[in-house]
Amino acid sequence: MDRNGFNDRATRQLVPTVGGRKAFVAAPLPPAILDIGRFLPELTRATQAVGELKGIGRSVANPLLLVRPLQRREAVSSSSMEGTYTTLTDLFLFEAGGSGSGDAGR
């Protein structure tokens, strides 16, 4: 632990404990009461959009046609955080039986 990170403006502190050891104490959380009026219009629009999407999903014969591409996009994005880099095109080519890059022209 880098003790230099605990300065006067830090949101946490080290406090002495038994045996001369230090304990990490985080700053208090914000108050439980939120000023919902600040973001209520955005929350209302988001709730309405989710409701519309839910209604559309009920009318689609195979909802996986909408969900699967989003799952693939998320998989490509999260894999890059882990150091695995690919593209959606390469992923789709691989799933279709190709080997990824270089198969596009074949």
Backbone as JSON, one array per atom type, in Angstrom:
{
  "sequence": "MDRNGFNDRATRQLVPTVGGRKAFVAAPLPPAILDIGRFLPELTRATQAVGELKGIGRSVANPLLLVRPLQRREAVSSSSMEGTYTTLTDLFLFEAGGSGSGDAGR",
  "N": [[0.85, -1.16, 0.0], [0.57, 2.19, -0.82], [1.46, 4.65, 1.16], [1.69, 7.32, 0.63], [-0.44, 8.04, -0.88], [-2.42, 8.82, 0.79], [-3.4, 11.65, 1.55], [-4.23, 15.01, 2.73], [-6.54, 15.61, 1.3], [-7.64, 13.23, 0.64], [-10.06, 10.64, 0.08], [-10.2, 8.75, 1.89], [-8.67, 7.19, 4.78], [-5.9, 6.21, 6.87], [-5.97, 4.62, 9.94], [-4.65, 4.23, 13.25], [-4.26, 0.99, 14.74], [-4.4, -1.98, 16.79], [-1.26, -3.03, 17.98], [0.33, -1.26, 16.55], [-0.39, -1.28, 13.92], [-2.05, -0.28, 10.86], [-5.36, 0.65, 9.82], [-7.58, 0.7, 7.08], [-9.87, 3.18, 6.4], [-12.69, 4.1, 4.81], [-14.1, 7.06, 3.31], [-17.2, 8.5, 4.44], [-20.25, 7.37, 2.92], [-22.29, 8.99, 0.4], [-25.21, 10.95, 1.33], [-28.24, 9.12, 2.01], [-30.5, 10.14, 0.91], [-31.53, 11.15, -2.17], [-31.54, 13.75, -4.59], [-33.91, 13.42, -6.55], [-35.22, 14.91, -8.43], [-33.35, 16.11, -10.08], [-32.58, 14.26, -12.02], [-34.89, 13.09, -12.9], [-36.39, 13.58, -15.38], [-34.71, 12.3, -17.32], [-34.66, 9.72, -16.3], [-37.35, 9.03, -16.54], [-37.66, 9.06, -19.35], [-35.9, 6.98, -20.01], [-37.1, 4.8, -18.71], [-39.5, 4.67, -20.11], [-38.52, 4.03, -22.68], [-37.42, 1.49, -22.21], [-39.76, 0.12, -21.62], [-41.07, 0.31, -24.11], [-39.31, -1.2, -25.67], [-39.59, -3.66, -24.44], [-42.25, -4.22, -25.12], [-42.05, -4.38, -27.92], [-40.36, -6.56, -28.1], [-42.05, -8.62, -27.34], [-43.61, -8.94, -29.56], [-42.0, -9.91, -31.52], [-41.17, -12.71, -33.44], [-38.88, -14.33, -33.02], [-37.03, -13.43, -30.55], [-34.31, -13.67, -30.09], [-33.06, -12.97, -32.4], [-32.73, -10.26, -32.19], [-31.33, -10.01, -29.8], [-28.97, -11.61, -29.85], [-26.98, -10.34, -31.64], [-26.34, -8.1, -30.06], [-25.28, -9.35, -27.81], [-22.99, -10.46, -28.94], [-21.6, -8.16, -29.68], [-21.07, -7.06, -27.15], [-19.46, -9.09, -26.13], [-17.17, -8.92, -27.77], [-16.3, -6.39, -27.05], [-15.82, -6.63, -24.22], [-13.9, -8.62, -24.26], [-11.7, -7.32, -25.33], [-10.87, -5.81, -23.19], [-9.63, -7.71, -21.71], [-7.44, -8.23, -23.14], [-7.73, -9.65, -25.48], [-8.12, -9.25, -28.8], [-10.39, -8.66, -31.36], [-12.65, -8.42, -34.15], [-16.1, -7.65, -34.83], [-16.76, -8.61, -37.34], [-14.79, -10.6, -37.77], [-15.53, -12.33, -35.68], [-18.12, -13.12, -36.49], [-17.47, -14.38, -38.91], [-15.9, -16.5, -37.94], [-17.84, -17.88, -36.42], [-19.43, -18.7, -38.49], [-17.98, -20.65, -39.6], [-15.6, -20.0, -40.81], [-12.15, -18.92, -40.54], [-11.7, -16.45, -39.5], [-9.85, -13.42, -39.76], [-8.79, -12.71, -43.04], [-10.34, -14.59, -44.32], [-12.39, -13.3, -45.52], [-12.26, -12.64, -48.22], [-12.49, -15.03, -49.51]],
  "CA": [[0.0, 0.0, 0.0], [1.34, 3.42, -0.91], [0.96, 5.58, 2.18], [1.71, 8.67, 0.08], [-1.75, 8.3, -1.47], [-3.34, 9.27, 1.84], [-3.09, 13.04, 1.88], [-5.32, 15.73, 3.4], [-7.75, 15.66, 0.47], [-8.01, 11.86, 0.3], [-11.41, 10.22, 0.48], [-10.01, 7.64, 2.8], [-7.56, 7.46, 5.69], [-5.37, 5.11, 7.65], [-6.06, 4.91, 11.37], [-3.87, 3.26, 14.03], [-4.99, -0.1, 15.4], [-3.63, -2.75, 17.75], [0.08, -3.46, 17.57], [0.94, -0.29, 15.66], [-0.83, -1.47, 12.53], [-2.99, 0.72, 10.34], [-6.57, 0.15, 9.19], [-8.12, 1.55, 6.03], [-11.24, 3.62, 6.67], [-13.19, 4.87, 3.67], [-14.93, 8.22, 3.62], [-18.63, 8.15, 4.51], [-21.01, 7.38, 1.67], [-23.18, 10.16, 0.31], [-26.48, 10.76, 2.05], [-29.18, 8.17, 1.4], [-31.57, 10.9, 0.24], [-31.1, 11.7, -3.44], [-32.39, 14.76, -5.21], [-34.37, 12.74, -7.76], [-35.68, 15.91, -9.39], [-32.28, 16.45, -11.01], [-32.48, 13.31, -13.13], [-36.2, 12.48, -13.15], [-36.77, 13.53, -16.8], [-33.94, 11.27, -18.01], [-35.13, 8.43, -15.79], [-38.66, 8.79, -17.14], [-37.46, 8.68, -20.76], [-35.27, 5.65, -20.06], [-38.12, 3.82, -18.32], [-40.42, 4.55, -21.25], [-37.82, 3.32, -23.76], [-37.34, 0.07, -21.83], [-41.11, -0.41, -21.78], [-41.32, 0.14, -25.54], [-38.5, -2.32, -26.12], [-40.23, -4.88, -23.92], [-43.44, -4.45, -25.95], [-41.6, -4.83, -29.25], [-39.82, -7.91, -27.92], [-43.15, -9.58, -27.27], [-44.22, -9.13, -30.87], [-41.02, -10.51, -32.43], [-41.29, -14.18, -33.41], [-37.67, -14.89, -32.43], [-36.32, -12.31, -29.93], [-32.87, -13.86, -30.14], [-32.55, -12.25, -33.57], [-32.34, -8.94, -31.72], [-30.45, -10.1, -28.64], [-27.66, -12.21, -30.15], [-25.96, -9.39, -32.1], [-25.91, -7.28, -28.93], [-24.41, -10.18, -26.99], [-21.71, -10.57, -29.63], [-20.91, -6.87, -29.58], [-20.58, -6.95, -25.79], [-18.37, -10.05, -25.98], [-15.99, -8.35, -28.42], [-15.87, -5.25, -26.24], [-15.26, -7.06, -22.95], [-12.68, -9.4, -24.52], [-10.59, -6.41, -25.55], [-10.39, -5.41, -21.87], [-8.82, -8.81, -21.21], [-6.28, -8.37, -24.0], [-8.06, -10.41, -26.68], [-8.65, -8.27, -29.75], [-10.99, -9.17, -32.58], [-13.7, -7.55, -34.64], [-17.38, -8.34, -35.0], [-16.68, -9.33, -38.61], [-14.03, -11.83, -37.53], [-16.33, -13.21, -34.84], [-19.18, -13.7, -37.31], [-16.83, -15.31, -39.84], [-15.52, -17.68, -37.17], [-19.06, -18.62, -36.09], [-19.97, -19.25, -39.73], [-17.12, -21.74, -40.04], [-14.35, -19.5, -41.32], [-11.1, -18.83, -39.52], [-11.51, -15.07, -39.08], [-9.17, -12.52, -40.69], [-8.26, -13.32, -44.24], [-11.34, -15.43, -44.99], [-13.43, -12.46, -46.1], [-12.2, -12.62, -49.69], [-12.57, -16.4, -50.05]],
  "C": [[0.9, 1.23, 0.0], [0.76, 4.44, 0.07], [0.94, 7.02, 1.69], [0.36, 9.04, -0.55], [-2.77, 8.82, -0.47], [-2.94, 10.67, 2.28], [-4.3, 13.7, 2.53], [-6.62, 15.71, 2.62], [-8.25, 14.25, 0.11], [-9.41, 11.54, 0.78], [-11.34, 9.0, 1.39], [-8.84, 7.99, 3.71], [-7.1, 6.17, 6.34], [-5.43, 5.51, 9.11], [-5.28, 3.84, 12.14], [-4.79, 2.22, 14.67], [-4.06, -0.79, 16.37], [-2.26, -3.1, 17.17], [0.75, -2.5, 16.6], [0.57, -0.45, 14.2], [-1.83, -0.39, 12.15], [-4.19, 0.02, 9.71], [-7.05, 1.18, 8.17], [-9.56, 1.9, 6.38], [-11.66, 4.52, 5.52], [-14.0, 6.06, 4.16], [-16.39, 7.79, 3.68], [-19.28, 8.22, 3.13], [-21.87, 8.63, 1.6], [-24.48, 9.89, 1.05], [-27.42, 9.83, 1.28], [-30.28, 8.89, 0.62], [-30.99, 11.52, -1.03], [-32.07, 12.77, -3.91], [-32.84, 14.22, -6.57], [-34.85, 13.72, -8.83], [-34.64, 16.27, -10.43], [-32.23, 15.52, -12.21], [-33.79, 12.61, -13.45], [-36.59, 12.49, -14.62], [-36.02, 12.44, -17.58], [-34.39, 9.88, -17.57], [-36.47, 8.06, -16.4], [-38.53, 8.36, -18.59], [-36.85, 7.29, -20.88], [-36.27, 4.56, -19.72], [-39.11, 3.6, -19.46], [-39.78, 3.77, -22.39], [-37.71, 1.83, -23.46], [-38.71, -0.58, -21.99], [-41.46, -0.64, -23.24], [-40.55, -1.05, -26.08], [-39.1, -3.65, -25.66], [-41.46, -5.22, -24.75], [-43.08, -4.96, -27.32], [-41.1, -6.26, -29.16], [-40.89, -8.97, -27.87], [-43.75, -9.88, -28.64], [-43.26, -9.77, -31.88], [-41.1, -12.03, -32.3], [-40.08, -14.83, -32.75], [-36.84, -13.74, -31.84], [-34.8, -12.45, -29.97], [-32.24, -13.2, -31.37], [-32.1, -10.84, -33.2], [-31.27, -9.01, -30.64], [-29.05, -10.59, -29.01], [-26.63, -11.22, -30.69], [-25.45, -8.48, -30.98], [-24.99, -8.06, -28.0], [-23.02, -10.31, -27.62], [-20.91, -9.28, -29.51], [-20.32, -6.69, -28.18], [-19.41, -7.89, -25.56], [-17.08, -9.52, -26.59], [-15.42, -7.22, -27.57], [-15.21, -5.7, -24.94], [-13.99, -7.89, -23.15], [-11.49, -8.48, -24.72], [-10.03, -5.9, -24.22], [-9.46, -6.46, -21.28], [-7.6, -9.05, -22.09], [-6.51, -9.22, -25.24], [-8.75, -9.47, -27.65], [-9.16, -8.97, -30.99], [-12.02, -8.14, -33.04], [-14.98, -8.35, -34.72], [-17.36, -9.16, -36.28], [-15.94, -10.64, -38.43], [-14.81, -12.83, -36.68], [-17.42, -13.89, -35.66], [-18.62, -14.69, -38.32], [-16.45, -16.61, -39.14], [-16.75, -18.53, -36.87], [-19.68, -19.27, -37.32], [-19.09, -20.36, -40.29], [-15.82, -21.3, -40.67], [-13.32, -19.43, -40.22], [-10.85, -17.4, -39.1], [-10.81, -14.27, -40.14], [-8.6, -13.29, -41.87], [-9.26, -14.18, -44.97], [-12.36, -14.6, -45.75], [-13.44, -12.52, -47.61], [-12.37, -13.99, -50.31], [-14.0, -16.84, -50.29]]
}
